[in-house]
Amino acid sequence: MKKAEATRMTILEKAFELIYAKGYQTTSIDDIIATTKVTKGAFYYHFKNKDEMGISIINELLKPNMTNGFKHTLQNDHDPLAAIYSLIYGLLMKDEFLKVEYGCPASNLTHEMTPWHTDFNHALNGLTRQWIKMMSASIEKGKKNGFVRRDVNPMHVTMFVMSGYWGIRNFGKLVNSKKAYLPFLKELKNYLEALR
């Protein structure tokens, strides 16, 4: 990786950490510069403004990291219902990138930015549509292979699971404990098993 590319990636990674902990709107460019220890000139060499950097965080950090996790789990397991449970369990209980006290970064940015910023809306919508497409395709494949009942609507299941995941991440953030996830995981397992 060239020095300029490494500097850009450092800015994105450190800015993400700050934004994830503090929120997008309360994190300033000065905060990012102080944390990354780059000059203001270096920041503006890579990004026209904070919003361009924020969109780059979604497209260059969140999208590849989280989408690869979805893809790896959902495409490598022949039983989609077990794979979905494993994916959600892993995101909630095992993933070290996602902190219980900060919630879901994509959900946080959606709440904070999409009501008034169309570029954020577009980037986050693209990210979540990828997840929805992968999960729905996995369920559809499971129907064909006999793991999921024929009457199950893959899109309905996907939206229900994703909505529950985003919601329980917020409960975890409120109480700052993964214990909040346990009743959800238990009921998620029951729900998925009922789809067989």
C-alpha positions as CSV (number, residue, x, y, z in Angstrom):
1,M,0.0,0.0,0.0
2,K,1.4,3.4,-1.0
3,K,1.9,6.1,1.7
4,A,-1.0,8.2,0.4
5,E,-3.4,5.2,0.4
6,A,-2.2,4.2,3.9
7,T,-2.8,7.7,5.2
8,R,-6.3,7.8,3.7
9,M,-7.1,4.4,5.3
10,T,-5.7,5.6,8.7
11,I,-8.0,8.7,8.5
12,L,-11.0,6.5,7.7
13,E,-10.3,3.9,10.4
14,K,-9.6,6.5,13.2
15,A,-12.5,8.7,12.1
16,F,-14.8,5.6,12.2
17,E,-13.7,4.8,15.8
18,L,-14.5,8.4,16.9
19,I,-17.8,8.5,15.0
20,Y,-18.8,5.1,16.3
21,A,-18.1,6.2,19.9
22,K,-19.3,9.8,19.8
23,G,-21.7,10.1,16.8
24,Y,-21.2,11.6,13.4
25,Q,-22.5,15.2,14.1
26,T,-20.5,15.6,17.3
27,T,-17.2,14.5,15.8
28,S,-15.4,17.4,14.2
29,I,-12.7,17.4,11.6
30,D,-10.4,18.8,14.3
31,D,-11.1,15.8,16.4
32,I,-10.3,13.5,13.5
33,I,-7.1,15.4,12.7
34,A,-6.0,15.3,16.4
35,T,-6.6,11.5,16.6
36,T,-5.0,10.6,13.3
37,K,-2.1,13.1,13.8
38,V,-2.3,14.2,10.1
39,T,-2.2,17.8,9.0
40,K,-5.3,19.6,8.0
41,G,-3.8,19.8,4.5
42,A,-3.4,16.0,4.4
43,F,-7.1,15.6,5.5
44,Y,-8.3,17.9,2.7
45,Y,-6.0,16.2,0.2
46,H,-7.9,13.0,0.7
47,F,-11.4,14.4,1.3
48,K,-13.2,17.6,0.2
49,N,-15.1,17.7,3.5
50,K,-16.3,15.7,6.4
51,D,-19.4,14.3,4.6
52,E,-17.2,12.9,1.7
53,M,-15.1,11.2,4.4
54,G,-18.3,9.9,6.1
55,I,-19.6,8.4,2.8
56,S,-16.1,6.8,2.3
57,I,-16.3,5.2,5.7
58,I,-19.6,3.5,4.7
59,N,-18.3,2.5,1.3
60,E,-14.7,1.5,2.1
61,L,-14.9,0.2,5.7
62,L,-18.5,-0.8,6.7
63,K,-19.6,-2.2,3.3
64,P,-16.7,-4.6,2.8
65,N,-16.2,-5.6,6.4
66,M,-19.8,-6.3,7.2
67,T,-20.8,-7.6,3.8
68,N,-18.0,-10.1,3.8
69,G,-19.1,-11.3,7.2
70,F,-22.7,-11.8,5.8
71,K,-21.4,-13.5,2.6
72,H,-19.0,-15.8,4.4
73,T,-21.7,-17.1,6.9
74,L,-24.7,-17.2,4.5
75,Q,-22.9,-18.8,1.5
76,N,-20.8,-21.3,3.4
77,D,-23.7,-23.0,5.2
78,H,-26.1,-25.2,3.4
79,D,-28.8,-24.7,6.1
80,P,-29.8,-21.0,5.8
81,L,-31.8,-20.9,9.0
82,A,-28.9,-22.2,11.0
83,A,-26.6,-19.8,9.1
84,I,-28.9,-16.8,9.9
85,Y,-28.9,-17.6,13.6
86,S,-25.1,-18.1,13.6
87,L,-24.7,-14.8,11.8
88,I,-26.8,-12.8,14.2
89,Y,-25.4,-14.6,17.2
90,G,-21.9,-13.8,16.0
91,L,-22.7,-10.1,15.4
92,L,-24.2,-9.7,18.8
93,M,-22.1,-11.9,21.0
94,K,-18.7,-12.5,19.4
95,D,-17.9,-9.7,17.0
96,E,-15.1,-7.5,18.5
97,F,-15.5,-4.8,15.9
98,L,-19.1,-4.1,17.1
99,K,-19.3,-2.7,20.6
100,V,-22.4,-3.2,22.8
101,E,-22.1,0.3,24.2
102,Y,-22.1,1.9,20.8
103,G,-24.8,-0.2,19.0
104,C,-24.8,-0.9,15.3
105,P,-22.7,1.6,13.2
106,A,-24.9,1.3,10.2
107,S,-28.1,1.8,12.3
108,N,-26.5,4.7,14.2
109,L,-25.6,6.5,10.9
110,T,-29.1,5.8,9.5
111,H,-30.8,7.4,12.5
112,E,-28.4,10.3,12.6
113,M,-27.9,11.2,8.9
114,T,-30.4,9.8,6.5
115,P,-33.4,12.0,7.4
116,W,-31.6,15.0,5.9
117,H,-28.6,13.9,3.8
118,T,-29.4,12.1,0.5
119,D,-25.8,10.9,0.0
120,F,-25.7,9.1,3.3
121,N,-29.2,7.7,2.6
122,H,-28.0,6.3,-0.7
123,A,-24.8,4.8,0.7
124,L,-26.5,3.2,3.7
125,N,-29.5,2.0,1.6
126,G,-27.0,0.3,-0.7
127,L,-25.3,-1.4,2.2
128,T,-28.5,-2.7,3.8
129,R,-29.9,-3.8,0.4
130,Q,-26.8,-6.0,-0.1
131,W,-27.4,-7.6,3.3
132,I,-31.1,-8.1,2.5
133,K,-30.3,-9.5,-1.0
134,M,-27.8,-12.1,0.5
135,M,-30.1,-13.2,3.3
136,S,-33.2,-13.5,1.0
137,A,-31.2,-15.4,-1.6
138,S,-30.0,-17.8,1.2
139,I,-33.6,-18.4,2.4
140,E,-34.8,-19.0,-1.2
141,K,-32.0,-21.5,-1.8
142,G,-33.0,-23.2,1.5
143,K,-36.6,-23.5,0.2
144,K,-35.3,-25.3,-2.9
145,N,-33.1,-27.6,-0.9
146,G,-35.8,-28.5,1.6
147,F,-34.4,-26.6,4.7
148,V,-37.2,-24.0,4.6
149,R,-40.9,-24.5,4.2
150,R,-42.2,-23.7,0.7
151,D,-44.8,-21.2,2.0
152,V,-42.1,-19.0,3.6
153,N,-41.6,-15.5,2.1
154,P,-37.8,-14.9,2.1
155,M,-38.1,-11.1,2.0
156,H,-40.6,-11.0,4.9
157,V,-38.2,-13.2,7.0
158,T,-35.2,-11.1,6.1
159,M,-36.9,-7.8,7.0
160,F,-38.2,-9.3,10.3
161,V,-34.7,-10.6,11.3
162,M,-32.9,-7.4,10.2
163,S,-35.4,-5.2,12.1
164,G,-35.1,-7.3,15.2
165,Y,-31.3,-7.1,15.0
166,W,-31.2,-3.3,14.7
167,G,-33.7,-3.0,17.5
168,I,-31.9,-5.3,19.9
169,R,-28.6,-3.5,19.2
170,N,-30.3,-0.3,20.5
171,F,-31.5,-2.1,23.7
172,G,-28.0,-3.4,24.3
173,K,-26.7,0.2,23.8
174,L,-29.2,1.5,26.4
175,V,-28.2,-1.0,29.1
176,N,-24.6,-1.4,28.0
177,S,-24.8,-5.2,28.4
178,K,-24.9,-8.1,26.0
179,K,-27.4,-9.7,28.5
180,A,-30.0,-7.7,26.6
181,Y,-29.4,-9.8,23.6
182,L,-30.1,-13.2,25.2
183,P,-33.9,-13.1,25.1
184,F,-33.9,-11.9,21.5
185,L,-31.5,-14.7,20.5
186,K,-33.7,-17.3,22.2
187,E,-36.8,-16.1,20.4
188,L,-35.0,-15.7,17.1
189,K,-33.9,-19.4,17.3
190,N,-37.6,-20.4,18.0
191,Y,-38.8,-18.3,15.1
192,L,-36.3,-19.7,12.6
193,E,-37.0,-23.3,13.7
194,A,-40.7,-22.7,13.0
195,L,-39.8,-21.9,9.4
196,R,-38.7,-25.5,8.7
